[in-house]
Amino acid sequence: MSFIRTLLAIVLSSVVYVAPGFAQPEVYGLMDKPKFTVNELSYLDNQYMRSQRNLIEDIVRRSLGSSFTGDPSFDVPVLQRLLSEGKVLPHQRQELQAMGIILGDLLAEKLGMEWVIYEDDLGRSRALQLNGTDNFLFPVTMISRRVEAGNTTPVQAIYDKAVTTIEPLIPPKPFE
């Protein structure tokens, strides 16, 4: 009888020991991490982004009599006006993504992030990377995806959410 109890105890302890690994493989490293590569912007990427900035700047000048300043407290409302006043419409993907580049420039300045090329199984994207970490924002499509889907989230809310998502991940500067 004690042999059966010992055997039963061994079998039960084996099940308890092995089960967590099968229940949550990502916790125990049994699932692959997403694979991606990060590269610097190419000359063509920089040229494209510059032309996008010029496109949206031209629209702002012609339709609003204004220009971007690099100050989020001024530029985010200008981006919102483009949408609210119908100067950029949901079917204008290129203009919406140009607005995303302006939004990204503001976020990069505020958060100390850098424009990079992010490539994974889904494709190639222009993204903001936080200090060489695995923390990214994809501002080019932050506005366009929402507007194209009929989502009316204010640009300020999009900006604020990006800031509150990344700020806690910024390492403190020495002696702060």
N, C-alpha and C positions, 0 to 999 in steps of 0.2 A: 504494500500500500504506500509506503514512503517513497518508493521509486516512482510511482505514478504521480504523487504530489510534486516531487522534484521535477519530473518531466513537464508537468503542467505549468509549474512556476517558470521554467526556462522558456517554454513556448509563449506564455503570456508576456514575460518581460521582453522577449524578442519582438513581439508585435507592438508593444508600447514604444520600444526604442526605434523601430523602423518606421512606424506610422507617421510621425511628424514630417519626415523627409518626403513622403509621398503626398501628404496633405497640402503642403505649402512649398513646392519645389523652388519658387523664386527666393524664399527666405534662406534656403540652404545652398543656393548657387547652382542648382541643377538646370535652370533655364538660362539660355543665352541672353546677355544684355543686348539691347538694340545696337546695331552696328552703324556707325556714321563716320564720315571724315570731315575735317575742317581745313579749309585753305584760305589764303589771303585772296582778296578781290583781285581779279585780273585787270589789265588795262581796259579791256572791253567792258567789264563789269562797272568800273569807275566811270567810264564814258557814258554807259547806259544810265547809270544813276544820276549823273550830271544832267543828261538830257531830260530825265524825268523831273528833276528839280526845276529845270528851266520851264518845262511844260506847265507845271502847276503854278509856278511863280508868275508866268505870263497870264494865266487865267485869273489869278488874284489881282494882278495889276489892272487888267482890262475890265473885269466884272465888279470888282470891289474897290478899286482905286487905292489899293494898299499893297504891302509887300511883307514878306516874312522877315522877322528880326532875330530869330534864334532864342527868343524869350518865350517859354511855354505859356506864361500868363497872357501873352498877346497872340501867339501863333496857334494855340489850340482853339481858341474862339474863332480865329479866321478859318481854320479847317472846318469847324462846325458851321459857320456861315455858308461855306461853299455847298454844304449839304442842305441846310435849312432853307436857303434861298433858291435851291434848284439849279445852281451854277454847275454842279457835277451831279449827274443822274446815275441811277443804279446800273444801267447798261454800259456805262463808260468805265470799263475795267481799267484801262491804261491810266486814266486820270485818278481813279480811286487808289490805284497802287502807287501812283506818284504822291498822293496825299500820305500814304503809308510810309514812304521814304522820308518825307518831312517829319512825320511823327517819330520815325526811327532816329532821325538826327537829333531831335529834342530829347528822346530817351537816352541815346548814347551819351550826350553831353551831361545830362542829369545823373546818370548811373555809372559813368565811367566805362561804358561798354564799347566794343569795337565791331564794325561791320566786317563780316566774314562770309565765305561760301560754305554752306552746310549741305553735305550730300549724304543721302541714305537710300534705302530701297525704293522710296517713293519719288526720288528725284533730287534736283539741285535747287537750293533756295538761298537768297540773300538773308542773312540773319545777323542779329546782334549777339555777341558772346561776352560773357562776364569774365574778364581777367584770365583767359585761357582755361576756364573751368568747363564743365558739361552743362552749364546754365545758359540757355538761349532764349531770345525773343525773336518772333517773326513778324515785325511790324509792317512789312510791305503788304501783307494781306489782312492785317488786323481790322482795317476799315472796310476794304473791298468785300471780304467774305460776309460781313454783317449786312452791309448795305444791299448787296446783291440778293441776300436772303430775305430782305424786308425788315431786318432788325433795326430798330431806331435808337440803339444805345448811343448816348451822347459821346462825342469824341473825348471830352474831359473824363468821362467814366472809363473809357478804354485806356487812356493815358494813366489815370490814377491806379487802375488795377495792375497795369504793367509795373509801375513804380512800387506798389506795395508787395508785389510778388518777388521782385528782385532785391529790393533794399535789405531785407533780412539776410540775404545771402552774401552781401558785400562784406569782406573781411574788414575788421577795424584797422584804421591806420595806426602805426606805432605812436605811442604816447597820447592816445585819445581816451 
